[in-house]
Amino acid sequence: MDPMNRVRDYLLDNVGHLTFPGKPSFCQAQQHWLVPVYCRTGRGDVVVGDVELDRDGRLLYAPSREEMLARLEKVNAVAG
């Protein structure tokens, strides 16, 4: 499974439509995919976390909705 599509599906099911996956990168050393998660804001798209998948596309780690919201609040506070 394509890591970007896997993360997109996860985000739509668990976080919401204002988040979307960025370009995946593969870590050779750990044999894991890392996919940044972006949030759409009035000021532009902001990275709010990273999802980690194994080489077969199984989810290993994803930040919770609350963790992503907290990061977005920090970014907004700095930019505000």
Summary of the structure (lengths in Angstrom):
residues: 80
radius of gyration: 12.7
end to end distance: 39.0
largest distance: 40.3
contacts: 214
relative contact order: 0.19
helix: 34%
strand: 38%
